[in-house]
Amino acid sequence: MRAEIRQDDHTLIAGLAGDWELENPTPRFDRLVEARAPGQPLRAVAFETAELGRWDSSLLTFLLQGMNYCEAHGLEFREEGLPENIAHLLALARAVPEKAAERQEPAASLLARLGTKGLSSFDAFLVSVAFVGEVAASLTRLLLRRVRLRWRDFWVVVQSNGSGALPIVTLISFLVGLIIAFLGAVVLRRFGAGYYVSYLVGYGMLREMGALMTGIIMSGRTGAAFAAELGSMKITEEIDAYETLGLSAVDHLVLPRVLGLFVMMPLLTIYAMFVGIIGGLLVSVTLLDLTATQFIGGLLTPVTLADGLLGVFKGTVFGLIIGIAGCMRGMQTGSDAGAVGRSATSAVVTGITLIIVANAIVDWLSALVGV
Amino acid sequence: MRETAAIEVRELTMAYGGRIVMQDLSFQVRRGEIFVIMGGSGGGKSTLLKHLIGLKKPAGGAILFDGEDFGEAGEAARKGMLRRMGVLYQNGALWSGLTLAENVALPIEEYTELPPEAIAEVVSLKLALVGLRGFESYYPVEISGGMRKRAALARAVALDPEVLFFDEPSSGLDPITASRLDDLILQLRDSFGTTIVVVSHDLDSIFKIADRAVFLDIEQKTMTALGPPADLRENPPSEEVHRFLTRSGDAADRSVPDRTRERTPAS
């Protein structure tokens, strides 16, 4: 790859020789011109290619640099010395004008950007509220028997969140029960209150961790799946097909999913509570020398039915949140290749965030009413 | 026959965000005609279709369906209008969780009080009309792309719509299958008197089926031609229309003349 520069009168002649391939570094046109010996002022740039070997995009890049240089400095770019196919490619590369002007947007001030961000967040909030309203309206239509529930979708969700979810719920809940019991064993034993570890495990699993851990698991598992399913349907225009037939996509797609999860979440929560307590029992029996009878006795005495019902209530609320957040993100999916992935991620983040917030609100309210 | 046009587009402006895509679109689709929306890729054809079927709201102007403003209609009136339309999407957009029979049956179940046996008979008829007799229990994923389009057509005509919209019907199909689909479109119009609006840039298809066509010019951001395609080819109102209809150069990309040769030296 060689570019030898010489000047003939007012014309700069670039002799291109050797193989011009991308594997080798390409010389920059402007540096070659500026490095030449001082001479007469330039009016044109021409090329000699008699010794040119193989070439690829690296030569075209160099020549385009030359064209841009000539344009910027008011020089004539003479293509006569170039092979015809190279001249054609250069013409092709320059054929469509850049549309940079259309993309230019005035830089907004910090205040304007903050305002725009605030307005878009408010719009997103309104969209979310509208979606929740649509689901509520759809549920009302179902109760008034104005729409038919897609039972097959409903049972698919029930199955997926029943037997399908049991292994992961079992594993996580069992481990959470273990962890709470370990924590209790270490802390309570120091005060000679190891016996109360069953209270800690029971109270923790029933009121908080059973519902919370099930909610987080189902948000990652089912919320993301809802978003991905509906997102794919959005991209393949299946949701548009409902709308253009005057049918409600919420009635047909969202309602069976939300209701399926709404039905299954309390059951999964109860199961998670039970498995977590078993985990706690295991630690208590092996580490604290408690018998199973002592553990259960220590659990049943202070823990009330209200604690369990509160956990089940939370699980039900979390089911609604996960179902609605997953479906909403799915229905909001864009049209590009990464949109479904973003929707699934967003469904998980939204679901978990709202679950934590809802948990805090329910705890606060239950403290207020003394439950 | 009613005197109003099936669809009337009045000074329609289409925009994405604040960016105008097309403006000053005014035309009528007459009853019983096959009307083609043509233009280069990315020229706003599918966007116009989405406006016509109510998936997008106009940034300006109005779309009248049977004399009634689609955008201003209340929910019940709008649903009534949609009930009289059918849409065949580019990729069929069949509901993947339902069998072909269930896909065709769903709109009928929603809009009629027919008993299940009667619905099953109608579904079989619709599938037979598009050559899919015996495929009732198949899921969309189990059939070919051409069959999916035909099944989607069966769904689109399930409620015997007055107006049928086709988004790029020949895209992704081999020439023979595409030609058969064109025949089916013509048959639908001739047999049922259905008004048909087709988005296409397939010239063979356009000249075969279109009674009239509108040309959307991406650079002008408006329509630049309206009329029978053969007439537009004979007397093109613009260079862009001429290039598009005679396949001379890529109209969609609007390749500009070689600027490198036009540039004059400063000296």
Contacts between the chains, C-beta under 8 A, distances in Angstrom:
chain1	res1	chain2	res2	distance
A	10	B	267	7.6
A	43	B	265	6.6
A	43	B	266	7.4
A	43	B	267	4.3
A	44	B	265	6.3
A	44	B	267	7.6
A	67	B	260	6.6
A	71	B	263	7.2
A	74	B	265	7.8
A	74	B	266	3.3
A	74	B	267	7.9
A	75	B	265	7.0
A	75	B	266	6.8
A	76	B	264	7.9
A	76	B	265	3.2
A	76	B	266	7.4
A	76	B	267	7.0
A	77	B	260	6.9
A	77	B	263	7.2
A	79	B	260	7.0
A	79	B	261	7.9
A	90	B	260	6.3
A	91	B	258	4.5
A	91	B	260	5.6
A	91	B	261	7.2
A	94	B	258	7.6
A	94	B	259	5.7
A	94	B	260	5.3
A	95	B	255	5.2
A	95	B	256	5.8
A	95	B	258	6.7
A	95	B	259	7.3
A	96	B	253	6.7
A	96	B	254	7.6
A	96	B	255	6.8
A	96	B	256	6.6
A	97	B	256	6.4
A	97	B	259	7.6
A	148	B	109	7.8
A	152	B	97	7.7
A	153	B	97	6.8
A	233	B	95	7.8
A	233	B	96	7.2
A	236	B	91	6.1
A	236	B	93	5.9
A	236	B	96	7.4
A	237	B	89	4.6
A	237	B	90	7.5
A	237	B	91	6.6
A	237	B	93	3.8
A	238	B	93	5.2
A	238	B	94	7.4
A	238	B	95	5.4
A	238	B	96	6.6
A	240	B	55	5.8
A	240	B	87	8.0
A	240	B	89	6.9
A	240	B	93	6.5
A	241	B	87	7.0
A	241	B	89	6.4
A	241	B	93	4.4
A	241	B	94	7.8
A	241	B	95	7.0
A	241	B	155	7.9
A	243	B	54	7.6
A	243	B	55	6.4
A	244	B	53	4.9
A	244	B	54	6.9
A	244	B	55	6.7
A	244	B	82	6.2
A	244	B	85	6.8
A	244	B	87	4.6
A	245	B	82	6.3
A	245	B	83	8.0
A	245	B	87	7.9
A	245	B	106	7.9
A	245	B	107	5.0
A	245	B	110	7.4
A	246	B	78	7.4
A	246	B	79	4.1
A	246	B	80	8.0
A	246	B	82	3.5
A	246	B	83	5.7
A	246	B	110	7.9
A	246	B	111	8.0
A	247	B	106	7.4
A	247	B	107	7.2
A	247	B	110	5.7
